[in-house]
Amino acid sequence: MERNRKLKIGFDSAILISAVGISFILLFLDTHIWIRVLAYLFVFFSALDLLIQLRKKDHKKYQTSENYGEAKAGQLVLLDEHDKPLKSWDLAGKTALILGKKNDEEEVDVDLTECEYSTFINDQHAVLNFCLDSWYLEDLGSQNGVKVKKVEDGGCYQVTNRPCRVSAGDVIYLASTRLLLT
């Protein structure tokens, strides 16, 4: 969205410069008055449009304390090999969730001990963090890795050295275990 706004400002600036140049040339040519008036009106409205674009503020909605922790994704769902839900975890009101296997020393928010491929999942395999209206997935140094299949392009991406933004419809792979954000 920010890129589109910058492009619009750039094009508006180019139009304004062109309009000013044409209007300046028309001052010295023997043209009808109505052509000059149209050129001056074009300059006026181009300048007005550019000023409006420059004064526009980005009106992103940042969450207030009342709805902090609620993102577009509301649940994390464990899927079987036929895409049937086996278990789910509510994300409402949460700011971070540790995904892994429960043991005597460490607690996890999403316990995958009982899933089919649990032997490939580390005790603390990954973390989901909520920040500025989005969820971010991060690998916690797992042996078998973390991948995300993005809903917008269908691509499957390895989560490596930095957090990956995830949204509703994305499928998270912890080794061979699949979790759907809904």
MIRORO-737789 format. One record per residue (C-alpha): residue number from 1; residue in three letters; x, y, z. Coordinates in steps of 0.05 Angstrom, whole numbers, plus 5000, padded with zeros to 4 digits. Example, Ala and Ser with C-alpha at 12.3 -4.5 7.8 and 13.67 -1.06 7.14 Angstrom:
- 1,ala,5246,4910,5156
- 2,ser,5273,4979,5143
***
This chain:
- 1,met,5000,5000,5000
- 2,glu,5056,5048,5017
- 3,arg,5091,5032,4951
- 4,asn,5027,5050,4912
- 5,arg,5023,5116,4949
- 6,lys,5095,5133,4932
- 7,leu,5083,5116,4859
- 8,lys,5021,5161,4858
- 9,ile,5060,5218,4888
- 10,gly,5115,5208,4836
- 11,phe,5066,5208,4778
- 12,asp,5029,5268,4806
- 13,ser,5095,5306,4812
- 14,ala,5113,5290,4739
- 15,ile,5044,5312,4716
- 16,leu,5049,5377,4755
- 17,ile,5119,5393,4727
- 18,ser,5095,5378,4656
- 19,ala,5033,5421,4666
- 20,val,5074,5480,4693
- 21,gly,5121,5473,4634
- 22,ile,5065,5473,4582
- 23,ser,5031,5531,4616
- 24,phe,5096,5571,4616
- 25,ile,5104,5558,4541
- 26,leu,5032,5578,4527
- 27,leu,5046,5646,4559
- 28,phe,5092,5664,4502
- 29,leu,5052,5634,4445
- 30,asp,4995,5667,4410
- 31,thr,4939,5620,4433
- 32,his,4867,5628,4450
- 33,ile,4851,5650,4521
- 34,trp,4809,5588,4534
- 35,ile,4869,5543,4520
- 36,arg,4910,5582,4571
- 37,val,4853,5578,4622
- 38,leu,4848,5503,4612
- 39,ala,4924,5497,4622
- 40,tyr,4922,5538,4685
- 41,leu,4863,5497,4712
- 42,phe,4902,5434,4697
- 43,val,4962,5461,4736
- 44,phe,4916,5481,4794
- 45,phe,4882,5413,4799
- 46,ser,4949,5375,4790
- 47,ala,4979,5416,4847
- 48,leu,4917,5404,4890
- 49,asp,4919,5329,4878
- 50,leu,4993,5326,4895
- 51,leu,4982,5366,4959
- 52,ile,4926,5319,4980
- 53,gln,4971,5259,4969
- 54,leu,5028,5290,5008
- 55,arg,4982,5308,5067
- 56,lys,4949,5240,5069
- 57,lys,4968,5200,5130
- 58,asp,4974,5125,5133
- 59,his,4911,5104,5170
- 60,lys,4932,5035,5192
- 61,lys,4893,5011,5251
- 62,tyr,4939,4995,5309
- 63,gln,4907,4953,5362
- 64,thr,4885,4985,5426
- 65,ser,4891,4951,5493
- 66,glu,4819,4926,5489
- 67,asn,4831,4883,5427
- 68,tyr,4906,4869,5434
- 69,gly,4922,4797,5419
- 70,glu,4865,4786,5370
- 71,ala,4889,4778,5299
- 72,lys,4854,4756,5236
- 73,ala,4875,4685,5253
- 74,gly,4834,4660,5311
- 75,gln,4854,4587,5318
- 76,leu,4911,4539,5306
- 77,val,4885,4472,5282
- 78,leu,4923,4406,5280
- 79,leu,4907,4369,5215
- 80,asp,4912,4296,5198
- 81,glu,4937,4268,5131
- 82,his,4866,4278,5101
- 83,asp,4861,4351,5124
- 84,lys,4813,4334,5179
- 85,pro,4819,4373,5244
- 86,leu,4845,4333,5303
- 87,lys,4854,4386,5355
- 88,ser,4853,4462,5360
- 89,trp,4881,4519,5403
- 90,asp,4848,4586,5411
- 91,leu,4892,4647,5395
- 92,ala,4846,4701,5423
- 93,gly,4879,4742,5476
- 94,lys,4947,4709,5466
- 95,thr,5011,4746,5449
- 96,ala,5059,4686,5444
- 97,leu,5052,4610,5438
- 98,ile,5108,4559,5444
- 99,leu,5097,4499,5397
- 100,gly,5129,4433,5417
- 101,lys,5122,4376,5465
- 102,lys,5107,4381,5539
- 103,asn,5159,4352,5586
- 104,asp,5176,4355,5660
- 105,glu,5223,4415,5652
- 106,glu,5187,4460,5602
- 107,glu,5115,4479,5588
- 108,val,5089,4491,5518
- 109,asp,5025,4526,5495
- 110,val,5013,4479,5436
- 111,asp,5028,4409,5459
- 112,leu,5040,4361,5401
- 113,thr,5062,4301,5443
- 114,glu,5004,4258,5420
- 115,cys,5008,4274,5345
- 116,glu,5030,4221,5295
- 117,tyr,5098,4251,5279
- 118,ser,5115,4275,5350
- 119,thr,5183,4240,5349
- 120,phe,5206,4291,5297
- 121,ile,5184,4351,5340
- 122,asn,5231,4384,5390
- 123,asp,5208,4401,5460
- 124,gln,5208,4475,5441
- 125,his,5204,4471,5365
- 126,ala,5176,4540,5345
- 127,val,5141,4601,5372
- 128,leu,5083,4643,5347
- 129,asn,5087,4716,5368
- 130,phe,5034,4769,5359
- 131,cys,5058,4839,5341
- 132,leu,5023,4899,5308
- 133,asp,4961,4862,5284
- 134,ser,4999,4802,5256
- 135,trp,5025,4734,5277
- 136,tyr,5098,4716,5265
- 137,leu,5127,4646,5266
- 138,glu,5198,4632,5287
- 139,asp,5239,4568,5288
- 140,leu,5272,4557,5357
- 141,gly,5331,4519,5328
- 142,ser,5293,4455,5315
- 143,gln,5327,4393,5285
- 144,asn,5274,4380,5231
- 145,gly,5256,4452,5214
- 146,val,5194,4495,5205
- 147,lys,5160,4511,5140
- 148,val,5100,4554,5121
- 149,lys,5054,4542,5062
- 150,lys,5027,4612,5046
- 151,val,4953,4617,5027
- 152,glu,4964,4677,4980
- 153,asp,5012,4642,4932
- 154,gly,5012,4569,4951
- 155,gly,5087,4570,4961
- 156,cys,5121,4531,5017
- 157,tyr,5176,4570,5051
- 158,gln,5229,4548,5101
- 159,val,5230,4590,5165
- 160,thr,5303,4602,5181
- 161,asn,5339,4659,5215
- 162,arg,5283,4709,5223
- 163,pro,5208,4709,5240
- 164,cys,5159,4696,5183
- 165,arg,5092,4732,5181
- 166,val,5034,4684,5179
- 167,ser,4960,4695,5169
- 168,ala,4894,4658,5167
- 169,gly,4896,4602,5116
- 170,asp,4971,4589,5122
- 171,val,4993,4519,5139
- 172,ile,5052,4511,5188
- 173,tyr,5095,4449,5181
- 174,leu,5134,4427,5243
- 175,ala,5173,4369,5212
- 176,ser,5115,4330,5181
- 177,thr,5061,4356,5229
- 178,arg,5013,4406,5198
- 179,leu,4978,4463,5235
- 180,leu,4928,4507,5199
- 181,leu,4916,4580,5220
- 182,thr,4842,4597,5215
***
